[in-house]
Amino acid sequence: MPQIIVLPHQELCPDGAAFDAKPGMSVCDNLLEQDIDIEHACDKVCACTTCHVIVREGYKSLNAPEEKEEDLLDKAWGLEPNSRLSCQAIVGTEDLVVEIPKYSINMAKEGHR
């Protein structure tokens, strides 16, 4: 069973995490099942960028991003070549190392900071 290693994130996962991932399930759903409360403002329908992650290892084991996801990623804060929307990235058979960026673009939340 593949593992997901989450690099430390100040708010969501201060100590980092490592857990057995469920292949065939999105990275977002795997994180949420582990009580890592990654934002997903559009309810995981590929309509925002709040669940943006950077896949540091294992990127090629994920399903290929579709055009809609790639278009949205262009708007994500801190975009890197190995960025994905975690709601669209389906876990395969290899271990993953993911980083949740420090910031996300969530218009609904902006007024509360």
N, CA, C and O atoms as CSV, one atom per row, in Angstrom:
chain,resi,resn,atom,element,x,y,z
A,1,MET,N,N,0.846,-1.175,0.000
A,1,MET,CA,C,0.000,0.000,0.000
A,1,MET,C,C,0.894,1.242,0.000
A,1,MET,O,O,1.831,1.339,0.792
A,2,PRO,N,N,0.597,2.189,-0.895
A,2,PRO,CA,C,1.426,3.390,-0.939
A,2,PRO,C,C,1.232,4.264,0.300
A,2,PRO,O,O,0.194,4.220,0.961
A,3,GLN,N,N,2.245,5.043,0.585
A,3,GLN,CA,C,2.179,5.983,1.706
A,3,GLN,C,C,2.118,7.403,1.185
A,3,GLN,O,O,2.651,7.711,0.119
A,4,ILE,N,N,1.464,8.265,1.944
A,4,ILE,CA,C,1.538,9.699,1.691
A,4,ILE,C,C,2.288,10.313,2.858
A,4,ILE,O,O,1.925,10.130,4.020
A,5,ILE,N,N,3.332,11.037,2.526
A,5,ILE,CA,C,4.084,11.786,3.521
A,5,ILE,C,C,3.743,13.258,3.286
A,5,ILE,O,O,3.922,13.776,2.184
A,6,VAL,N,N,3.257,13.918,4.320
A,6,VAL,CA,C,2.885,15.323,4.244
A,6,VAL,C,C,3.962,16.123,4.965
A,6,VAL,O,O,4.234,15.896,6.144
A,7,LEU,N,N,4.569,17.057,4.248
A,7,LEU,CA,C,5.578,17.906,4.864
A,7,LEU,C,C,4.893,18.845,5.861
A,7,LEU,O,O,3.718,19.174,5.693
A,8,PRO,N,N,5.616,19.274,6.891
A,8,PRO,CA,C,4.989,20.135,7.900
A,8,PRO,C,C,4.354,21.396,7.301
A,8,PRO,O,O,4.927,22.039,6.421
A,9,HIS,N,N,3.169,21.729,7.796
A,9,HIS,CA,C,2.445,22.944,7.425
A,9,HIS,C,C,2.033,23.606,8.729
A,9,HIS,O,O,1.424,22.969,9.589
A,10,GLN,N,N,2.359,24.865,8.876
A,10,GLN,CA,C,2.192,25.571,10.150
A,10,GLN,C,C,0.807,25.394,10.766
A,10,GLN,O,O,0.702,25.179,11.973
A,11,GLU,N,N,-0.253,25.479,9.970
A,11,GLU,CA,C,-1.608,25.404,10.512
A,11,GLU,C,C,-2.218,24.015,10.419
A,11,GLU,O,O,-2.791,23.522,11.390
A,12,LEU,N,N,-2.098,23.381,9.259
A,12,LEU,CA,C,-2.853,22.158,9.005
A,12,LEU,C,C,-2.192,20.884,9.519
A,12,LEU,O,O,-2.868,19.906,9.836
A,13,CYS,N,N,-0.867,20.907,9.597
A,13,CYS,CA,C,-0.147,19.678,9.953
A,13,CYS,C,C,1.244,20.068,10.470
A,13,CYS,O,O,2.246,19.798,9.808
A,14,PRO,N,N,1.309,20.700,11.649
A,14,PRO,CA,C,2.572,21.275,12.126
A,14,PRO,C,C,3.742,20.295,12.200
A,14,PRO,O,O,4.888,20.683,11.975
A,15,ASP,N,N,3.467,19.045,12.510
A,15,ASP,CA,C,4.547,18.060,12.642
A,15,ASP,C,C,4.735,17.208,11.396
A,15,ASP,O,O,5.558,16.292,11.385
A,16,GLY,N,N,3.975,17.507,10.349
A,16,GLY,CA,C,4.010,16.629,9.184
A,16,GLY,C,C,3.221,15.367,9.500
A,16,GLY,O,O,2.707,15.208,10.607
A,17,ALA,N,N,3.128,14.479,8.531
A,17,ALA,CA,C,2.387,13.231,8.741
A,17,ALA,C,C,2.850,12.201,7.728
A,17,ALA,O,O,3.399,12.536,6.679
A,18,ALA,N,N,2.620,10.951,8.061
A,18,ALA,CA,C,2.853,9.832,7.140
A,18,ALA,C,C,1.774,8.804,7.420
A,18,ALA,O,O,1.523,8.450,8.572
A,19,PHE,N,N,1.139,8.328,6.362
A,19,PHE,CA,C,0.065,7.366,6.541
A,19,PHE,C,C,-0.118,6.528,5.284
A,19,PHE,O,O,0.313,6.911,4.196
A,20,ASP,N,N,-0.767,5.372,5.452
A,20,ASP,CA,C,-1.094,4.523,4.317
A,20,ASP,C,C,-2.189,5.191,3.500
A,20,ASP,O,O,-3.234,5.568,4.030
A,21,ALA,N,N,-1.941,5.329,2.221
A,21,ALA,CA,C,-2.904,5.968,1.329
A,21,ALA,C,C,-3.828,4.922,0.719
A,21,ALA,O,O,-3.497,3.739,0.646
A,22,LYS,N,N,-4.986,5.385,0.288
A,22,LYS,CA,C,-5.930,4.515,-0.405
A,22,LYS,C,C,-5.822,4.789,-1.899
A,22,LYS,O,O,-6.260,5.838,-2.372
A,23,PRO,N,N,-5.232,3.837,-2.655
A,23,PRO,CA,C,-5.138,4.024,-4.100
A,23,PRO,C,C,-6.537,4.160,-4.714
A,23,PRO,O,O,-7.502,3.559,-4.243
A,24,GLY,N,N,-6.617,4.965,-5.777
A,24,GLY,CA,C,-7.893,5.178,-6.439
A,24,GLY,C,C,-8.703,6.292,-5.815
A,24,GLY,O,O,-9.751,6.665,-6.343
A,25,MET,N,N,-8.239,6.829,-4.705
A,25,MET,CA,C,-8.907,7.939,-4.013
A,25,MET,C,C,-8.040,9.184,-4.205
A,25,MET,O,O,-6.822,9.079,-4.342
A,26,SER,N,N,-8.658,10.343,-4.215
A,26,SER,CA,C,-7.898,11.573,-4.417
A,26,SER,C,C,-6.969,11.848,-3.239
A,26,SER,O,O,-7.193,11.376,-2.124
A,27,VAL,N,N,-5.928,12.617,-3.512
A,27,VAL,CA,C,-5.031,13.051,-2.449
A,27,VAL,C,C,-5.831,13.836,-1.411
A,27,VAL,O,O,-5.625,13.662,-0.210
A,28,CYS,N,N,-6.740,14.698,-1.864
A,28,CYS,CA,C,-7.563,15.498,-0.956
A,28,CYS,C,C,-8.353,14.602,0.001
A,28,CYS,O,O,-8.324,14.816,1.213
A,29,ASP,N,N,-9.052,13.611,-0.530
A,29,ASP,CA,C,-9.846,12.732,0.332
A,29,ASP,C,C,-8.963,11.929,1.284
A,29,ASP,O,O,-9.346,11.689,2.429
A,30,ASN,N,N,-7.784,11.513,0.819
A,30,ASN,CA,C,-6.859,10.815,1.708
A,30,ASN,C,C,-6.435,11.725,2.860
A,30,ASN,O,O,-6.373,11.284,4.008
A,31,LEU,N,N,-6.143,12.991,2.560
A,31,LEU,CA,C,-5.750,13.931,3.617
A,31,LEU,C,C,-6.891,14.160,4.594
A,31,LEU,O,O,-6.693,14.129,5.809
A,32,LEU,N,N,-8.084,14.388,4.064
A,32,LEU,CA,C,-9.238,14.641,4.926
A,32,LEU,C,C,-9.531,13.458,5.842
A,32,LEU,O,O,-9.915,13.648,6.996
A,33,GLU,N,N,-9.353,12.238,5.336
A,33,GLU,CA,C,-9.571,11.048,6.178
A,33,GLU,C,C,-8.589,10.976,7.340
A,33,GLU,O,O,-8.859,10.323,8.348
A,34,GLN,N,N,-7.447,11.649,7.196
A,34,GLN,CA,C,-6.441,11.661,8.261
A,34,GLN,C,C,-6.563,12.919,9.136
A,34,GLN,O,O,-5.650,13.243,9.896
A,35,ASP,N,N,-7.693,13.616,9.022
A,35,ASP,CA,C,-7.943,14.847,9.781
A,35,ASP,C,C,-6.954,15.959,9.460
A,35,ASP,O,O,-6.675,16.816,10.299
A,36,ILE,N,N,-6.422,15.941,8.231
A,36,ILE,CA,C,-5.625,17.057,7.732
A,36,ILE,C,C,-6.599,17.889,6.906
A,36,ILE,O,O,-6.921,17.550,5.767
A,37,ASP,N,N,-7.057,18.976,7.500
A,37,ASP,CA,C,-8.201,19.724,6.988
A,37,ASP,C,C,-7.817,20.682,5.870
A,37,ASP,O,O,-7.931,21.899,6.016
A,38,ILE,N,N,-7.360,20.121,4.747
A,38,ILE,CA,C,-7.000,20.938,3.592
A,38,ILE,C,C,-8.263,21.616,3.060
A,38,ILE,O,O,-9.338,21.018,3.020
A,39,GLU,N,N,-8.108,22.878,2.653
A,39,GLU,CA,C,-9.252,23.605,2.118
A,39,GLU,C,C,-9.724,22.956,0.818
A,39,GLU,O,O,-8.930,22.417,0.047
A,40,HIS,N,N,-11.005,23.021,0.600
A,40,HIS,CA,C,-11.608,22.533,-0.648
A,40,HIS,C,C,-12.922,23.285,-0.856
A,40,HIS,O,O,-14.012,22.716,-0.794
A,41,ALA,N,N,-12.772,24.599,-1.106
A,41,ALA,CA,C,-13.906,25.517,-1.134
A,41,ALA,C,C,-14.974,25.147,-2.166
A,41,ALA,O,O,-16.153,25.430,-1.954
A,42,CYS,N,N,-14.585,24.528,-3.265
A,42,CYS,CA,C,-15.567,24.191,-4.307
A,42,CYS,C,C,-16.184,22.813,-4.085
A,42,CYS,O,O,-16.892,22.301,-4.952
A,43,ASP,N,N,-15.922,22.221,-2.939
A,43,ASP,CA,C,-16.435,20.887,-2.616
A,43,ASP,C,C,-15.895,19.819,-3.567
A,43,ASP,O,O,-16.585,18.860,-3.914
A,44,LYS,N,N,-14.638,20.016,-3.976
A,44,LYS,CA,C,-13.877,19.015,-4.748
A,44,LYS,C,C,-14.412,18.783,-6.162
A,44,LYS,O,O,-14.395,17.655,-6.655
A,45,VAL,N,N,-14.884,19.848,-6.813
A,45,VAL,CA,C,-15.398,19.691,-8.180
A,45,VAL,C,C,-14.515,20.389,-9.218
A,45,VAL,O,O,-14.965,20.642,-10.336
A,46,CYS,N,N,-13.289,20.696,-8.869
A,46,CYS,CA,C,-12.332,21.307,-9.795
A,46,CYS,C,C,-12.822,22.668,-10.276
A,46,CYS,O,O,-12.841,22.950,-11.474
A,47,ALA,N,N,-13.223,23.517,-9.304
A,47,ALA,CA,C,-13.702,24.855,-9.649
A,47,ALA,C,C,-12.953,25.946,-8.887
A,47,ALA,O,O,-13.309,27.120,-8.995
A,48,CYS,N,N,-11.923,25.585,-8.117
A,48,CYS,CA,C,-11.133,26.583,-7.396
A,48,CYS,C,C,-9.712,26.032,-7.254
A,48,CYS,O,O,-9.385,24.995,-7.830
A,49,THR,N,N,-8.883,26.720,-6.496
A,49,THR,CA,C,-7.505,26.246,-6.303
A,49,THR,C,C,-7.150,26.064,-4.831
A,49,THR,O,O,-5.971,25.945,-4.497
A,50,THR,N,N,-8.136,26.039,-3.954
A,50,THR,CA,C,-7.836,26.013,-2.520
A,50,THR,C,C,-7.193,24.710,-2.047
A,50,THR,O,O,-6.569,24.690,-0.986
A,51,CYS,N,N,-7.328,23.636,-2.799
A,51,CYS,CA,C,-6.730,22.356,-2.393
A,51,CYS,C,C,-5.396,22.095,-3.095
A,51,CYS,O,O,-4.929,20.957,-3.143
A,52,HIS,N,N,-4.793,23.137,-3.633
A,52,HIS,CA,C,-3.507,23.033,-4.340
A,52,HIS,C,C,-2.438,22.413,-3.439
A,52,HIS,O,O,-2.269,22.815,-2.287
A,53,VAL,N,N,-1.727,21.435,-3.980
A,53,VAL,CA,C,-0.570,20.848,-3.301
A,53,VAL,C,C,0.586,20.779,-4.292
A,53,VAL,O,O,0.396,20.832,-5.507
A,54,ILE,N,N,1.775,20.661,-3.743
A,54,ILE,CA,C,2.967,20.445,-4.555
A,54,ILE,C,C,3.433,19.031,-4.266
A,54,ILE,O,O,3.698,18.676,-3.118
A,55,VAL,N,N,3.529,18.228,-5.309
A,55,VAL,CA,C,3.915,16.826,-5.154
A,55,VAL,C,C,5.431,16.748,-5.297
A,55,VAL,O,O,5.964,16.822,-6.404
A,56,ARG,N,N,6.115,16.599,-4.176
A,56,ARG,CA,C,7.585,16.584,-4.158
A,56,ARG,C,C,8.160,15.252,-4.632
A,56,ARG,O,O,9.249,15.219,-5.206
A,57,GLU,N,N,7.442,14.158,-4.400
A,57,GLU,CA,C,7.881,12.840,-4.884
A,57,GLU,C,C,6.652,12.042,-5.284
A,57,GLU,O,O,5.611,12.124,-4.631
A,58,GLY,N,N,6.772,11.268,-6.360
A,58,GLY,CA,C,5.690,10.391,-6.801
A,58,GLY,C,C,4.729,11.018,-7.799
A,58,GLY,O,O,3.688,10.434,-8.100
A,59,TYR,N,N,5.059,12.190,-8.314
A,59,TYR,CA,C,4.152,12.913,-9.227
A,59,TYR,C,C,3.711,12.046,-10.404
A,59,TYR,O,O,2.533,12.033,-10.762
A,60,LYS,N,N,4.643,11.333,-10.996
A,60,LYS,CA,C,4.319,10.557,-12.207
A,60,LYS,C,C,3.398,9.371,-11.942
A,60,LYS,O,O,2.844,8.796,-12.879
A,61,SER,N,N,3.229,9.002,-10.672
A,61,SER,CA,C,2.338,7.881,-10.355
A,61,SER,C,C,0.872,8.317,-10.295
A,61,SER,O,O,-0.028,7.479,-10.250
A,62,LEU,N,N,0.639,9.635,-10.294
A,62,LEU,CA,C,-0.729,10.152,-10.258
A,62,LEU,C,C,-1.333,10.137,-11.658
A,62,LEU,O,O,-0.612,10.083,-12.653
A,63,ASN,N,N,-2.658,10.186,-11.726
A,63,ASN,CA,C,-3.318,10.323,-13.014
A,63,ASN,C,C,-2.888,11.645,-13.647
A,63,ASN,O,O,-2.500,12.576,-12.941
A,64,ALA,N,N,-2.955,11.729,-14.961
A,64,ALA,CA,C,-2.572,12.966,-15.651
A,64,ALA,C,C,-3.621,14.043,-15.405
A,64,ALA,O,O,-4.816,13.750,-15.381
A,65,PRO,N,N,-3.185,15.288,-15.222
A,65,PRO,CA,C,-4.162,16.362,-15.030
A,65,PRO,C,C,-4.931,16.642,-16.322
A,65,PRO,O,O,-4.372,16.594,-17.417
A,66,GLU,N,N,-6.214,16.932,-16.171
A,66,GLU,CA,C,-7.025,17.295,-17.327
A,66,GLU,C,C,-6.880,18.792,-17.586
A,66,GLU,O,O,-6.372,19.527,-16.740
A,67,GLU,N,N,-7.322,19.235,-18.744
A,67,GLU,CA,C,-7.150,20.629,-19.152
A,67,GLU,C,C,-7.788,21.605,-18.158
A,67,GLU,O,O,-7.214,22.655,-17.871
A,68,LYS,N,N,-8.958,21.267,-17.636
A,68,LYS,CA,C,-9.636,22.149,-16.677
A,68,LYS,C,C,-8.770,22.367,-15.434
A,68,LYS,O,O,-8.649,23.489,-14.942
A,69,GLU,N,N,-8.167,21.282,-14.931
A,69,GLU,CA,C,-7.290,21.406,-13.769
A,69,GLU,C,C,-6.072,22.257,-14.105
A,69,GLU,O,O,-5.684,23.118,-13.315
A,70,GLU,N,N,-5.468,22.030,-15.257
A,70,GLU,CA,C,-4.293,22.806,-15.640
A,70,GLU,C,C,-4.623,24.295,-15.753
A,70,GLU,O,O,-3.825,25.139,-15.345
A,71,ASP,N,N,-5.800,24.622,-16.308
A,71,ASP,CA,C,-6.216,26.018,-16.418
A,71,ASP,C,C,-6.366,26.658,-15.039
A,71,ASP,O,O,-5.941,27.794,-14.830
A,72,LEU,N,N,-6.967,25.931,-14.104
A,72,LEU,CA,C,-7.131,26.459,-12.745
A,72,LEU,C,C,-5.788,26.605,-12.036
A,72,LEU,O,O,-5.566,27.581,-11.320
A,73,LEU,N,N,-4.900,25.644,-12.233
A,73,LEU,CA,C,-3.603,25.696,-11.552
A,73,LEU,C,C,-2.831,26.963,-11.911
A,73,LEU,O,O,-2.042,27.462,-11.108
A,74,ASP,N,N,-3.059,27.482,-13.119
A,74,ASP,CA,C,-2.388,28.725,-13.514
A,74,ASP,C,C,-2.713,29.867,-12.563
A,74,ASP,O,O,-1.971,30.847,-12.501
A,75,LYS,N,N,-3.810,29.756,-11.820
A,75,LYS,CA,C,-4.237,30.799,-10.884
A,75,LYS,C,C,-3.818,30.501,-9.446
A,75,LYS,O,O,-4.057,31.319,-8.557
A,76,ALA,N,N,-3.209,29.364,-9.205
A,76,ALA,CA,C,-2.856,28.961,-7.840
A,76,ALA,C,C,-1.655,29.740,-7.324
A,76,ALA,O,O,-0.725,30.042,-8.072
A,77,TRP,N,N,-1.689,30.062,-6.028
A,77,TRP,CA,C,-0.562,30.735,-5.392
A,77,TRP,C,C,0.606,29.755,-5.287
A,77,TRP,O,O,0.418,28.612,-4.868
A,78,GLY,N,N,1.803,30.190,-5.662
A,78,GLY,CA,C,2.990,29.351,-5.501
A,78,GLY,C,C,3.068,28.187,-6.464
A,78,GLY,O,O,3.632,27.144,-6.134
A,79,LEU,N,N,2.507,28.352,-7.654
A,79,LEU,CA,C,2.492,27.279,-8.653
A,79,LEU,C,C,3.902,26.797,-8.973
A,79,LEU,O,O,4.822,27.595,-9.153
A,80,GLU,N,N,4.056,25.477,-9.041
A,80,GLU,CA,C,5.317,24.852,-9.445
A,80,GLU,C,C,5.015,23.808,-10.511
A,80,GLU,O,O,3.857,23.420,-10.664
A,81,PRO,N,N,6.009,23.342,-11.248
A,81,PRO,CA,C,5.747,22.356,-12.310
A,81,PRO,C,C,5.081,21.075,-11.802
A,81,PRO,O,O,4.385,20.399,-12.559
A,82,ASN,N,N,5.288,20.739,-10.534
A,82,ASN,CA,C,4.713,19.513,-9.974
A,82,ASN,C,C,3.527,19.819,-9.061
A,82,ASN,O,O,3.253,19.077,-8.118
A,83,SER,N,N,2.824,20.917,-9.348
A,83,SER,CA,C,1.616,21.279,-8.596
A,83,SER,C,C,0.424,20.489,-9.118
A,83,SER,O,O,0.343,20.161,-10.302
A,84,ARG,N,N,-0.496,20.192,-8.208
A,84,ARG,CA,C,-1.764,19.538,-8.563
A,84,ARG,C,C,-2.864,20.083,-7.673
A,84,ARG,O,O,-2.603,20.591,-6.582
A,85,LEU,N,N,-4.090,19.974,-8.144
A,85,LEU,CA,C,-5.239,20.174,-7.273
A,85,LEU,C,C,-5.458,18.831,-6.605
A,85,LEU,O,O,-5.686,17.829,-7.283
A,86,SER,N,N,-5.393,18.799,-5.292
A,86,SER,CA,C,-5.435,17.504,-4.596
A,86,SER,C,C,-6.768,16.787,-4.795
A,86,SER,O,O,-6.839,15.567,-4.653
A,87,CYS,N,N,-7.825,17.533,-5.123
A,87,CYS,CA,C,-9.122,16.878,-5.360
A,87,CYS,C,C,-9.161,16.133,-6.686
A,87,CYS,O,O,-10.034,15.293,-6.901
A,88,GLN,N,N,-8.219,16.435,-7.577
A,88,GLN,CA,C,-8.191,15.807,-8.897
A,88,GLN,C,C,-7.051,14.794,-9.036
A,88,GLN,O,O,-7.048,13.993,-9.971
A,89,ALA,N,N,-6.100,14.822,-8.127
A,89,ALA,CA,C,-4.939,13.931,-8.175
A,89,ALA,C,C,-5.293,12.604,-7.509
A,89,ALA,O,O,-5.496,12.536,-6.297
A,90,ILE,N,N,-5.364,11.562,-8.318
A,90,ILE,CA,C,-5.759,10.239,-7.823
A,90,ILE,C,C,-4.512,9.430,-7.478
A,90,ILE,O,O,-3.607,9.275,-8.298
A,91,VAL,N,N,-4.485,8.917,-6.250
A,91,VAL,CA,C,-3.348,8.144,-5.757
A,91,VAL,C,C,-3.210,6.852,-6.552
A,91,VAL,O,O,-4.184,6.136,-6.784
A,92,GLY,N,N,-1.975,6.574,-6.964
A,92,GLY,CA,C,-1.671,5.331,-7.678
A,92,GLY,C,C,-1.049,4.320,-6.732
A,92,GLY,O,O,-1.553,4.087,-5.633
A,93,THR,N,N,0.053,3.720,-7.169
A,93,THR,CA,C,0.671,2.647,-6.389
A,93,THR,C,C,1.993,3.045,-5.746
A,93,THR,O,O,2.589,2.250,-5.020
A,94,GLU,N,N,2.462,4.273,-6.003
A,94,GLU,CA,C,3.740,4.713,-5.446
A,94,GLU,C,C,3.530,5.657,-4.262
A,94,GLU,O,O,2.493,6.307,-4.133
A,95,ASP,N,N,4.548,5.710,-3.406
A,95,ASP,CA,C,4.529,6.650,-2.293
A,95,ASP,C,C,4.536,8.080,-2.822
A,95,ASP,O,O,5.082,8.354,-3.891
A,96,LEU,N,N,3.926,8.982,-2.068
A,96,LEU,CA,C,3.882,10.391,-2.423
A,96,LEU,C,C,4.437,11.227,-1.281
A,96,LEU,O,O,4.238,10.906,-0.109
A,97,VAL,N,N,5.126,12.286,-1.626
A,97,VAL,CA,C,5.511,13.307,-0.664
A,97,VAL,C,C,4.835,14.582,-1.141
A,97,VAL,O,O,5.102,15.058,-2.245
A,98,VAL,N,N,3.959,15.136,-0.308
A,98,VAL,CA,C,3.213,16.329,-0.701
A,98,VAL,C,C,3.477,17.476,0.255
A,98,VAL,O,O,3.684,17.289,1.454
A,99,GLU,N,N,3.461,18.664,-0.316
A,99,GLU,CA,C,3.596,19.887,0.454
A,99,GLU,C,C,2.339,20.710,0.233
A,99,GLU,O,O,1.934,20.948,-0.904
A,100,ILE,N,N,1.731,21.138,1.316
A,100,ILE,CA,C,0.584,22.035,1.235
A,100,ILE,C,C,1.149,23.447,1.303
A,100,ILE,O,O,1.775,23.816,2.296
A,101,PRO,N,N,0.932,24.246,0.249
A,101,PRO,CA,C,1.504,25.600,0.262
A,101,PRO,C,C,1.015,26.411,1.472
A,101,PRO,O,O,-0.064,26.171,2.013
A,102,LYS,N,N,1.838,27.367,1.868
A,102,LYS,CA,C,1.526,28.195,3.030
A,102,LYS,C,C,0.243,28.987,2.817
A,102,LYS,O,O,-0.523,29.198,3.757
A,103,TYR,N,N,0.007,29.427,1.577
A,103,TYR,CA,C,-1.161,30.238,1.279
A,103,TYR,C,C,-2.018,29.566,0.221
A,103,TYR,O,O,-1.525,28.794,-0.602
A,104,SER,N,N,-3.305,29.870,0.255
A,104,SER,CA,C,-4.188,29.475,-0.837
A,104,SER,C,C,-5.045,30.674,-1.178
A,104,SER,O,O,-5.183,31.600,-0.378
A,105,ILE,N,N,-5.610,30.654,-2.349
A,105,ILE,CA,C,-6.492,31.740,-2.771
A,105,ILE,C,C,-7.919,31.289,-2.511
A,105,ILE,O,O,-8.475,30.482,-3.255
A,106,ASN,N,N,-8.504,31.823,-1.444
A,106,ASN,CA,C,-9.878,31.483,-1.092
A,106,ASN,C,C,-10.615,32.800,-0.860
A,106,ASN,O,O,-10.530,33.398,0.213
A,107,MET,N,N,-11.329,33.231,-1.873
A,107,MET,CA,C,-12.015,34.520,-1.801
A,107,MET,C,C,-13.024,34.567,-0.658
A,107,MET,O,O,-13.215,35.623,-0.054
A,108,ALA,N,N,-13.668,33.454,-0.351
A,108,ALA,CA,C,-14.672,33.427,0.714
A,108,ALA,C,C,-14.031,33.630,2.084
A,108,ALA,O,O,-14.684,34.113,3.009
A,109,LYS,N,N,-12.768,33.268,2.217
A,109,LYS,CA,C,-12.071,33.339,3.493
A,109,LYS,C,C,-11.282,34.631,3.653
A,109,LYS,O,O,-10.912,34.985,4.772
A,110,GLU,N,N,-11.015,35.341,2.565
A,110,GLU,CA,C,-10.133,36.491,2.605
A,110,GLU,C,C,-10.532,37.533,3.654
A,110,GLU,O,O,-9.664,38.131,4.288
A,111,GLY,N,N,-11.817,37.752,3.839
A,111,GLY,CA,C,-12.260,38.755,4.788
A,111,GLY,C,C,-12.067,38.360,6.241
A,111,GLY,O,O,-12.241,39.186,7.137
A,112,HIS,N,N,-11.709,37.105,6.485
A,112,HIS,CA,C,-11.597,36.604,7.865
A,112,HIS,C,C,-10.171,36.539,8.368
A,112,HIS,O,O,-9.950,36.077,9.488
A,113,ARG,N,N,-9.196,36.980,7.595
A,113,ARG,CA,C,-7.805,36.886,8.023
A,113,ARG,C,C,-7.372,38.049,8.833
A,113,ARG,O,O,-6.221,38.106,9.265
